[in-house]
Amino acid sequence: MTDSISYADAGVSIDKANQAVAKIREYARSTFNERTLTEIGSFGGMFAGAFPDMAEPILVASADGVGTKLKIAFETGIHSTVGADLVNHCVNDILVQGARPLFFLDYFATGKLEPDVTASVVEGMARACRENGCVLLGGETAEMPDFYPPGEYDLAGFIVGVVDKAKVIDGKSIVPGDVVLGLPSTGLQTNGYSLARKLFFEVGGYKVDSYINELGATAGEALLATHASFLPEIGPLLDGTRTPSSASINGLAHITGGGFLENIPRILPEGVSVEISRGTWSEPPIFGLMQRLGNVADNEMFRTFNMGIGMVAITSKESAAEFLAKIPNAREIGKVVSGDRSVSIQ
């Protein structure tokens, strides 16, 4: 007679899942506000949807992942930063349309659940949610034996924000003569890691714990630099957008996968292009190191990496001075010209 077989015998531990949820619940609760109507563990997260201060509230949603940056977390055993990477990436993706975040949900999947690892990832998410004024409303923790290699997991995030229709930033008002401004990144952010890992670990022969004088950090530390949220800098300017304000923003582009060459055209209307002047900002040494390691062409660098610019803002000439005064670490990096919605690096 066959012994009784349980779910745990198939590789799924409900007890470990409950342990993880218990840890997650406290982190998530630390992000709750007066609009949060449910606890973690409900079938669906509930969030109050009244916006009395907005004439026509528009919900803006986005979903993303951290990509192969996760491989660096696996190799270093540092899991507390990738959750923050995920939240900040998603916040920036809706920020470019003028939206402020309301709530965030996550999907965490692994072969064998390790509650402490899961909790560390979620702690990073909760920290970033608090910093962005965003509620960690819920999520899914999936244990799927034989689906992921031991010690690995996948991570995805989903965000919803809101903007008053009159203040939506859509790039339609961008015209030749506008100024292109750049806000500095904090490293690779969350994109280009498949190439970066090849350059560092295959071509360069580095290990994650190799100290690199040029970077002033180990390879792992440099590659795990947290993706910054640009909401603290851009947020105070949003109220002036679409009104007669000297800091009005005509367009915003988050420089993620596709770099300058693929992301800036996403916000350009017909009849205009952008010229970027390389050398107008300080490129972090990690990009120069990677380019030398692989003899990577300039075009490939600017199509893959952010090159030290995490967010691009396009304003009128009149607005640029006010923008730079309010965000001192921003730089004027280019201009808008007549063209075919392309980007060139000068």
C-alpha positions, 0 to 999 in steps of 0.5 A, spaced: 500 500 500 502 506 498 504 511 503 500 517 504 503 523 499 502 530 501 503 537 497 510 537 501 512 531 498 511 534 491 516 540 493 511 545 495 511 547 502 504 550 505 508 551 512 513 555 508 509 559 504 505 561 511 511 563 514 513 567 508 506 571 508 507 572 516 513 576 514 511 579 508 504 582 512 508 586 516 512 589 511 506 591 507 502 594 513 508 599 514 506 602 507 498 602 508 494 609 508 487 611 509 485 609 502 487 601 504 481 597 505 484 590 506 489 586 509 494 582 506 491 575 505 485 577 501 483 575 495 484 582 492 486 588 494 482 594 495 483 601 495 479 607 495 478 610 488 475 617 490 479 623 487 476 629 489 481 634 488 482 632 481 477 634 475 478 628 471 482 623 474 486 618 469 489 611 472 496 610 469 498 602 470 505 599 468 508 592 469 515 590 469 521 586 472 528 586 474 531 582 468 537 578 469 540 583 475 537 578 479 543 573 477 547 578 481 543 578 487 543 570 487 551 570 486 552 575 492 546 573 496 544 580 497 536 580 496 534 587 499 535 591 493 532 588 487 525 589 490 526 596 491 529 596 484 522 593 481 518 599 485 522 604 483 522 602 476 515 602 475 514 608 479 518 612 474 515 608 468 508 612 470 511 618 472 513 620 465 506 621 464 505 625 470 502 620 474 503 619 482 503 612 484 497 609 488 499 602 489 503 596 487 503 589 487 508 584 486 509 577 483 515 572 486 516 565 484 521 560 486 522 553 485 523 552 493 521 557 497 526 560 502 522 565 507 528 569 509 529 570 502 522 572 500 522 577 506 528 580 504 526 582 497 519 584 500 522 588 505 526 592 499 519 593 496 516 596 502 521 600 503 521 603 496 513 604 496 514 608 503 519 612 500 514 613 494 508 614 498 505 608 495 501 602 498 504 595 497 497 592 496 498 585 495 501 580 491 503 573 489 508 568 492 509 562 488 513 555 489 514 551 483 518 545 484 523 544 478 521 550 474 527 554 477 534 552 478 535 552 486 537 558 489 533 562 484 527 566 483 523 571 478 520 577 480 515 582 477 511 588 479 505 592 477 503 599 479 497 603 478 498 611 479 493 617 478 494 624 474 489 629 472 487 629 465 489 636 464 496 635 467 497 628 463 504 629 460 504 626 453 510 629 449 505 632 444 507 639 445 514 638 444 517 642 438 523 644 435 528 649 439 526 645 446 531 643 451 533 636 453 535 635 460 538 629 463 537 627 471 543 622 473 542 615 474 545 611 479 548 606 475 545 601 470 538 601 473 535 595 471 537 594 464 542 591 460 545 586 465 545 580 460 551 584 456 554 587 463 554 580 466 558 577 459 562 583 459 564 583 467 564 575 468 566 572 461 570 577 458 573 581 464 574 575 468 571 578 474 568 575 480 562 578 484 567 580 489 572 582 485 574 589 487 575 594 482 579 600 483 576 604 477 569 603 480 571 604 488 567 597 489 566 590 488 563 588 481 557 585 485 556 592 489 557 596 482 552 592 479 547 592 484 546 599 485 539 601 486 535 603 481 533 610 483 526 613 483 525 620 480 519 622 483 522 626 489 525 630 484 520 631 478 514 630 483 514 637 485 514 640 478 508 636 476 503 641 479 506 646 474 505 642 468 500 644 463 499 650 466 502 657 465 509 655 469 516 656 468 517 649 470 512 646 465 515 639 462 513 637 455 515 630 455 519 625 460 522 619 458 525 613 463 531 611 460 531 603 461 531 598 456 533 600 449 537 606 452 537 613 449 535 611 442 529 607 443 526 610 449 526 618 447 522 617 440 517 614 444 515 621 447 516 625 440 511 627 436 511 627 428 516 632 425 521 632 431 528 629 433 533 629 438 540 631 438 544 629 444 551 632 446 555 627 449 560 630 454 555 634 457 554 630 463 559 626 467 558 618 465 559 614 471 566 609 470 562 603 469 560 605 462 567 606 460 569 600 463 564 596 460 565 599 453 573 598 453 572 590 456 568 589 450 570 594 445 563 596 444 561 601 439 558 607 441 551 606 438 550 599 442 552 603 448 547 608 447 542 603 445 543 598 451 545 602 457 543 609 460 550 611 460 549 615 466 542 619 465 536 615 468 531 620 466 530 625 460 526 631 461 524 636 455 522 643 456 521 649 453 528 654 453 524 658 458 522 653 462 529 649 462 532 655 467 527 654 472 528 646 471 535 646 472 534 651 478 530 646 482 533 640 480 541 642 481 544 635 479 540 635 472 544 637 466 542 640 459 544 634 454 541 636 448 536 639 443 530 638 439 530 639 432 526 638 426 526 631 424 523 624 423 522 622 431 530 619 431 535 620 436 542 622 434 548 622 439 553 628 437 
